[in-house]
Amino acid sequence: MNVDLSAILVPIVQIAGIGLTGLAGWAILKVADYAHISKQNVALQTLLGGVDRAISFAQQVALKDVDAHDTIAVQNALTASAANYVIQKLPGTLKTLGIDVTTTSGQQHIADLILSKLPPA
């Protein structure tokens, strides 16, 4: 007596193939999500390092005429100089993080990053 299981096995193998394909797609999406987070983390660390370098640069520029200005003017000049440095040196990083420097909110975001790293006046 021969039993032909092909009528049962073919649909089971097809369903299993669909399930494995779905599982593989899910796994690929999870890896892509993790990679995106890692890319953003690297971009953020690059931006924060750039802000530190920008502040150092701006402090050197501001110290040249510190006697001619009061504290608030120097703070504003330092922030503006550091922001320009960040915008010029890190355009790709800013784009990766979704910071649009052509908008007021993007410019304010950069200024806030810089001001958060400055000591109080």
C-alpha positions in Angstrom: 0.0 0.0 0.0 1.5 3.3 -1.2 0.4 6.6 0.3 1.0 9.7 -1.8 1.8 12.6 0.6 2.7 15.1 -2.1 -0.8 16.5 -2.1 -0.3 17.4 1.6 3.4 18.3 1.6 3.4 20.7 -1.3 1.0 23.2 0.4 2.8 22.8 3.7 6.2 23.6 2.1 4.6 26.6 0.3 3.2 28.0 3.6 6.5 27.4 5.4 8.3 29.2 2.6 6.0 32.2 2.9 6.5 32.2 6.7 10.3 32.1 6.4 10.2 34.9 3.8 8.2 37.0 6.2 10.5 36.2 9.1 13.6 37.1 6.9 11.9 40.4 6.0 11.2 41.2 9.6 14.9 40.4 10.5 16.1 42.7 7.7 14.0 45.5 9.0 15.3 45.1 12.5 18.9 45.2 11.3 18.2 48.2 9.2 16.6 50.0 12.2 19.6 49.2 14.3 22.0 50.5 11.6 20.0 53.7 11.3 20.2 54.3 15.0 23.9 53.6 15.0 24.4 56.0 12.1 22.5 58.7 13.9 24.5 58.1 17.1 27.7 58.5 15.1 26.4 61.7 13.5 25.4 63.1 16.9 28.8 62.3 18.4 30.4 64.0 15.4 28.2 67.1 15.8 28.9 67.4 19.5 32.7 67.1 18.9 32.3 69.7 16.2 30.5 72.0 18.6 33.4 71.7 21.0 35.9 72.6 18.3 33.6 75.4 17.2 33.5 76.9 20.7 37.3 76.7 20.9 37.6 78.4 17.6 35.1 81.1 18.5 36.8 81.7 21.9 40.1 82.4 20.2 38.4 84.9 17.8 36.4 86.5 20.7 39.5 86.8 22.9 41.1 89.1 20.4 38.7 91.9 21.1 37.4 91.0 24.5 38.4 94.4 25.9 36.2 96.2 23.4 33.0 94.4 24.2 30.9 93.6 27.3 30.1 90.0 28.3 26.8 89.7 26.5 28.2 90.9 23.2 31.1 88.5 23.5 28.7 85.7 24.4 26.6 86.5 21.3 29.6 86.8 19.0 31.0 83.6 20.4 27.7 81.8 19.7 27.4 83.2 16.2 31.0 82.4 15.4 30.7 78.8 16.7 27.4 78.3 14.9 28.9 79.5 11.6 31.8 77.1 12.2 29.4 74.1 12.8 27.3 75.0 9.7 30.4 75.3 7.4 32.3 72.3 8.7 29.5 69.7 9.4 26.8 70.1 6.7 26.5 66.4 6.1 26.2 65.6 9.8 23.5 68.3 10.2 21.6 66.8 7.2 21.8 63.3 8.7 20.4 64.5 11.9 17.6 66.4 10.1 18.8 69.9 11.2 17.9 72.4 8.5 20.1 75.4 9.0 18.0 77.5 6.6 15.1 77.5 9.1 14.9 79.5 12.3 14.3 76.4 14.3 17.4 74.7 12.9 19.5 77.7 13.7 18.1 77.9 17.2 18.8 74.2 17.7 22.5 74.8 16.8 22.7 77.8 19.1 21.1 75.9 21.9 23.7 73.1 21.5 26.5 75.7 21.7 25.0 77.6 24.6 24.5 74.3 26.6 28.3 73.7 26.4 29.3 77.2 27.4 30.0 78.1 31.0 27.6 80.6 32.5 28.5 84.2 32.0 
